[in-house]
Amino acid sequence: MNRYNLRLPGWDGTPLALDVHLPDAVVRPVPTVVTRTPYGRGHHLAEGVGWARRGFAYVVQDVRGRYDSDGVWECYRNERGDGAALADWIRAQEWSDGRLIGYGGSYSGYTAWALAVERPEVVAAVVSMGPSMALYRTKFENGVLRLAEHAAWWLERADGRVSRDGLTALLLGTDPGALAHLPVTGLPDRIGVSLPGWADVVRDGPCHQPKEEITERELASLPTAGLHIGGWYDLLIEETLAHWRTVGSALTPRPPQQLVIGPWGHDLAFTGRTRYADRDHGAHSLLDLGALQVAWLRDCLDGTARAGEQILPIGGTTWLSWPSDTTERVLHAHPDGSLRPSQPDATLGGFVHDPADPRPSLAPATDRKALDERPDALRYATPPLPAALTFTAAEAHLDVAAPIGDVDWIVRLTEHTADGQVFELTRGRSGGSGRLVLSPVVSTLPAGSRLRLEIAGSDFPRLALALGTGADRYTTTATAPVRQSVRALRLVLETS
């Protein structure tokens, strides 16, 4: 009864391609798992078979303008209307019991939530895995372009009908310095790829909200259960946590929301590997997410699902609920390089950020020890911890001198292990003095490790460079070294 290469009109009549996977013998109508993807529905064939074997219908559709669907793909446009048209069609099928489950990660996470907010009366649950909810939220961090991510995604995914997997590695392999090209908006010319939408995202900037953005109010009033799955190394971890905290929060009783986070990247635990870059998280970091999803959805459809959390801290060995009973711990940076509870009696010092030789980015969970040889950062460490320490949030408070020209203050909290490795735990970017909330993390450090706080002027190419001239960092080419001075720096941890 499976049906492939079907064509269904979108909200305005544009034909969109979809596949339908059904259980072998549909003796009665069944619930339907729905994925709408820009990455090719052909990648979901095995997934469709798996859902059908477990008694669900599975419908996967190419979004407008991608792969076999007609029209033009404009990121974050038409997904509400096209999702609603698909939902209405599914409900009218004889094999459908009228209950839908939105399912997807990254951009497909957005389409799953769009389906839910447009048809809340029929979407019983959403399985959301690191959702990418808008360009201005995904492509910018504290107002600065995530240069490497924007380049990689746009090269391989956007401005085309099909994805071009591997194009980033190919182009950067032949031109390793391409991401340092100035102006940033001229990067496509440097690498020889037509990317008409690349510069528009940069020019629109971090405050450009699309017409079809799914609002916090819509999510809060959504009567939909949610399974929110994320990874500590995923750049979209903040979206995962925001949805877990927001969906259905305006309703009483609130629909059940389940949170699952482990030491994974954007591909979550589906790789089957316990190692992420240089860090091995052990066999306990593996979860059978497929089985977990099926069990949770059956509970949702039966009305027996409950709210809860499963969290494995970075460095942890035991899955936890989200810690609620925490204690604030304050540590101050000292001129001698120490990080301790007492307040310093002198200013800290400074470093030089040189855009011609910027402090480089490293992938998450990569040993950062080699960067200790560079002089373009300040570092402050605790003594070896006398006992294990778990913290659930971190923020830095900066008192810095404002130099002439534009600068970034990159604050990074790392673990210096007993055997000498240095691993990033959380980070943030600020434009000047004040409070800086660092990226979400729950981490457990064993006795013998040290906490180390670092402050630098760049994180390139993860973030686009501050050029040091005061001119726009995306459309100009002149650069100048800048000396950045730090008067005081303190770390505030929520420990459990």
N, C-alpha and C positions, 0 to 999 in steps of 0.2 A: 504493500500500500504506500510505500515511499514515493514521493513526487519530487522530481528534480527539474531545475531550469524553468520553474514557473515564472510568469510575469504578472505583477500586480500593480495597478495604478497607485501612485503616491497621492498625496493630498490634492495635487493639482492635475492629476491624470498622467504624470510622467511614469512610464513603465519601469518598475524596479524588480530585480531578479531575486528569487528565493528558492530554497530547498526545504522540503518537509520530510522529517524522519518520524516514523510512527512505529509503535510496538507491533510485533508480528501479527498478533490477533487482537484487534480492538473490539472487545466484546461490549464495552460501554465507553462513553466519552471519558477522556483523560485530560489532566492539566497539561499546559504547554509551556515549555521553557523557550524563551525568545532571545536571540542575539541579533543585533543589527551592527554590521561591521564595515569599516572602510578598508580592511586588510585582506579581503577575499574570502568568501564563504567556503571555498574549497579547502581551506585550512581547518575546517570544523567537521569534516566528514566522520572521522573517528569519534569525535565528541557526540555527534548526532546518533551514531550507532549505540554509544554508551548510554545516553539518556533513554533511547527507545527500549533498550534491554531492561531498564529499570522501571518501565511502565509510564514514562513521560513521552508526550510528543515534543519534538524539537524543531523549531523553525529558525532558520538563519537567513538573513537578507543582506545583500550588498547595499550599502547606503547609496543614495543618489550620486551619480557621476563617477562611481568606482566600479571597477571590474565589469560585470555584465549589466549593471543598471544604467539606464539612460540619464540624461541631464548632466549638469555640471556640479561637482562637489565644491561647496563653499563651507569651510569648517564651521561647525556649530550653527548652521542654518538649515531649515527644512526638516530637522530631525524630529521635532515635536509633531508636526503634521503628518509626516510619513510614518512615524511610529504609531500614531493614532489610527491611520488608515489600515496598517497591518493588524493592529489589535482588533479592529472591527471585523476584518475579514476572517481572522482566526475564530472569533466567537461564533461566526455564522457557519462554521464547518461542522459536519455531523460527528467528527471524531473529537471535537473540543467540548470540554465540560464548562467552558466559560471562564476558567481560572488561569491566569497568566503569571509567569515568573520572569521578570527582567533579569538578564544574565550577561555579564561582561566586565572586562577590565580595560583600563586606559580610555581611549575614545569610546569604546563600546560600553564602558561604565557610564559615560554621559548619556548615550542613547538608551541605556536601561532605565536611568532615572527620568529621562524625557518621556519614555513610555509610561512610567508610573504616574508622573504628575499630570499627564494628559488623559489617562484612563485609570484614575485611582480606584474606581469602583470594581475593576476586574483584575488589577495587578495585585495578587495576594502577597508577593514577596519580591525582593530584589537581592540577587547575589552580586555584590559590588566589590571588584578587586582593583584597588589603586585607580580610582576614576579620575580621568582628565576632564575637568569641567569647563574650561575656557582657556583660550590662548593667553590672555593676560595673566592668568593665574599659573599656568604651566610654564610659560616661557620666561617669567621674571621672578626674581627673588629679592624682596625688600627694595623693589624699584629698579633693579639692575638685570639686564638680559642674561639669561642662562645660555651663553653663547654656544658652547659645545652641544648642548641638548637641542637647541633650536636648529643649529646647522645639520646635525645628524638626522633629526626627524624630518626637516624640510627636504633634505636631499633624497631621503628614501621613501617618504610617504606623501608629501604634498605636491601641488602643482603637476599632478599627473593622474591618469586613470588607474594605473596599477602601481604597486610598490616596487622599489628598486633595491631590494635587499642586498647589502654588501657594497653599495656605491660609496658610502662614507669611507670605509676601510680602503677601498681602491683609490679614491682621490687623495686622501690624506697620506696613503702609503707612498704615492708618487710625489706628493708635495707636502711634506710634514709641517712646514711653516705656514700653511694656508690660513689657519685660524687667527694668526697674528696680523693678517692683512688689514690695512686701514685704507679708507674708512670701512667700518663694519658693514655698512649697507652695500658696499661694492664687492663683497665676498663672492657672489655668483660669477662675476666677471673674472675673478682670479682663478677660479677652479673650472670655468668653462661650462657651466650648467645654467640653463634658462630656468630661473626661479622667480617668476613675476610677483609672487605673493610674499617673498622673503622680507623685502624691505618694508612692506606695509605693516607687518607685525611690529617691527622695530619702531617705525614712526608712530604707530598708534599708541605704543607704550603700555605701561603697567596699569593705567587707569581706564582703558578702553573696555567697556562692558557691552557685550553683544546683545542684540534685541531678544534673542531666545535663551538668554542665560536663565538657569534654574536658580531661583532665589532661595535664600535661607527661610523666608516665610513659607514658601511652597513646601519645602522639605519638612519644616516643623509641623505643618498641618496635614502631612501625608499619612493616611491610615494603613501603612504598608510595613510589614515586617522586613528587617534588613539583616543580611549576613555580610559583614564588612571585613574584608581580608586585606592585609597590608604587610609590607616588609620594612624593617628599620632602615634598610639601605635603598629604599625606593624614594625617588624625589617627590612622589605623590603621597607620602605617608600623612602629610597634613590634611589632605582631602579625605583620606580614609577615616581619620579621627574626627574630622569635622562632621562627616555624615553620621558616624556612630553617635555623636553627641546630639545631633540636630533632628534627624528624621523622626517624625511623630512626637516630638517633645512638647508640642502644644496641645496634645490630646490626652484625655483621661478616660480609660486607662491607655497608657502608651503602648503601641504595638511593639512586640519583642524585638530587640536589637542585639545581635550577637557580634562580638569582636574577636578576630583571630589575627595576631601579629607575631611574626618570628623574625629571625636574623636573615632575611631574604632581600633580594632586589625586586625589580619590576616584574620578573618572571616568577616570583613567589617560590613556593616549595615544589613546583612542578618539574624542576630540573632533576630531582632525585639526588642531588649532591648535598653533602654537609659542609663543604668548603665554599666560602665566598672570598675570592681573591686570596690573600695570604692568611686568612683566619678560618680555622676549622671549628665549627660549632657543635660537632658531635652528633651521634645518631638520634639523640632526643630532639634535634631541630627539624627532623623530617616528620611531616604529617601527610596522611592520605587525604588530601583536600577533596578529591572526588567523592569519597565515601562520606566525609564530613558534610559536604553540601547536600548530598542525597538524603542523609538522615535528618538534617535540619529542615529541609524543604518538606519532607513527609510530616514532621512534627508541626510545621506551619499550616499545612493543609488540613491536618487533623485537629488543629486548635490547641495543641499541647506544647508549642514552642515557648521557651522562656528566655529572658534576657540573660546575658552572661558574657564572660571574657575568657579567652585563652591567650596568654602573653608569655613568650619566652624572651627574657631580657638578653641583650648582647652580653655574652660571657656567662649567662646563667645555665643551669642544668635542670631546672624545674619549671614547668608551666604554671603560671600564676593567674589570679584575677587581677584586674587593674588595682594597684595599691591605693587605698583611700586614707589610711592613717599614716601621715608623713610628718616629718620634722624638718624645719629649715636649718640649713647649715651654711654659714658664711665663712668664706676664705678670702684673704687679701693677698694681692701680689706685692712682693717686696723687692727693693733694688738688688738684693743679693741673689735673686732668682728663685726664692722660696715662695711657697703658697701656704699661708697659715692663718689661724684665726685672728691674730693681733693685727692692729692697724699699723701701716708703715709710717715712718717719720720723715720720709724724703720722697721726691718724685722718682718715677721709674726710669725714664730715659727715652730713647727713640731708635729709629731705624730709617733707612732710605728705601723708598719704593721707586724702582727704575722701570718704567714701561718698556724699555728696550731689553730688559732681562728680568721679567716679572717672576715672582714666586709662583712655582707651578702647582697645578692641581694634581692630585692623585686619586685614583678610583677608590671608592669606599672599601674599607677593610684591607687596604694595602699598607704594608709596613712603611711608615714615614720616617724612619730613622735616618735615611740618607740626607733628608732635608735639614738635619741639624747642623750640617756643615755650612749652610748659607747664613749670611749675616742679616738678612732682610726680615727678621722677626724677633720679637721678644718672647721669652719662655719662662714660665714659673711653675714649679713642681712641689708637691707635698713630699714629705718623707715616705718611705714604704709604709703602706697601710698595715696597722697591727691586726686588723680583722676585716673580713669581707664587708664591702659597702655596696648597697643598692640605692640608686637614685632614679627618680621618676620624672624629673624636670630640671632644667638648668637655665639660669640667666646670668648675663654679665652686666655690670654697671661700669661705664666708661667715663673717665674725665680726661679729655684729650685736648691738645692745642690745635686750633683750627689753622692749618697752613694756607698759604695762597695757592689757589688751584683746587681742582676736584680730587678727592681722595676716597678710598674705601678703607674701612676698618674691619678686617676679617678676624673674627674671634673663633677659636677652635679649642674644644676640650678633648683631650686625648688620654688614653691609658698607656703608661710606660710600664710594660710588663717586667717581671722579675728577670727574664732572660734577655731584656734589652730591646724588644720590639716596641714600636709606637703605633697605636691604632686610633684613628679618629672615632669619637663617640657621638659628638654633636657639634654644630657650628652655627654661625650667623654672620650677617653683614650689617654694618651700621654706617651712616654717613657722618657721625660725629658723637659728641658726648651724650650720655643718657643711658636708659635701660634697654637692653637687648635680650629678647627672649630667644634662646637657641633652639635649634630644630628638635622635633619630638624624639625622645628616646627613653627607654627604660634599660638600665645597664647594671650589671653586677660585676664588681671588681674583686678579685680574691685578695687575701692577705699577701703582702709582698709587692703588689703593684703600686704604682704611684699615679695620682691625678696630675695632669699637666695642662696648664692654660697657655695658649699661644695667641699672639696678636700680630698681624701682618697687614700689608697694604694691597695684596692681590691674591686671587684664587683663580688663576688663568690656566686653561681656557674655560673652566667651568663657568666663570662669570666674565663678562666683557670688561676690558681694562679701563681703569681710571687713567686718563692720559696725562694728568698733572699740569694741564694748561688752563683749566677753567672753561675750555670750549667743549662742545657736545662730543661725547665719547663715541657716538655712532656715525657721525657724518664728517668728522675732521681727521687730519692725519698727523699734525704736529704733536710731539710728546716732550716731556721734561721730567727729570728726576725730582722727587719731592721728599724732603725729610719730614717724618711724622713723629710727633712727640707725645708721650703718654704720661700724664701726671699721676693718675691713680686708676686701678682696675681691681674690681672685686667680683667674686664668683658666689652666686647663691644657688644652693642645691636643695631640692626636696628629697629627703632620704626616707627610706622605709626600713 
